[in-house]
Amino acid sequence: MRRGFVAVLVGLLVLGGCARGPAAPAAGPAVSAAEGRPSAAREPAGVEETEVYTAVLRQYLGSRSDNSFSVNGFATTYVVARAIGGEPLADDTRRRIAAALAAVTDVRFVATRDEVIQVRDGCPQAPAGSIVITLGAIAGDDREVQVPVNGFVACLGATWLTYVVHNGDDAGWTVTGTTGERSIA
């Protein structure tokens, strides 16, 4: 009897963890990307694409509640070099993001996630010790933006959420929370 109860309880917890829930604030301290603030050309006026994406990636990789896997534990982070709904990231933007995150992970940009996804036993997976991240286009103004992010590790190992990133002028762009739905697979 007790074994059956435990099995049902575990099943409910697993299903509850995969359900969509209300948006929650990002866990952990706010993360800033204020290192070197040169101007960018394609994003909305006053929005520093490199700073925003660096802040988003730093927050996502450093928050187990956001990436659902590891706190700064991915040896390699593959980032799709074109934001969903946006233009390809400029070479300079890619170099600056990789340099800013070098102490956290080895950032490698790919044209599509299919370049690195491997199928093992019918399950698509990122290479061992890595994650594949697809960023969304930056939407907002020079004070606050929203950036969707998807992190993929395996067929039942992915998260989707949208960060709110605020420009604190002296502090640069800082992730202040999330908005909308969050999904975990």
Secondary structure, 3 states (H helix, E strand, C coil): CHHHHHHHHHHHHHHHHHCCECCCCCCCCCEECCCCCCCCCCCCCCCCHHHHHHHHHHHHHCCHHHHCCCCCCCCEEEEECECECCCECCHHHHHHHHHHCCCCCEEEEECCHHHCCEEECCEEECCCCEEEEEEECCEECCCEEEEEEEEEEECCEEEEEEEEEEECHHHCEEEEEEEEEEEEC
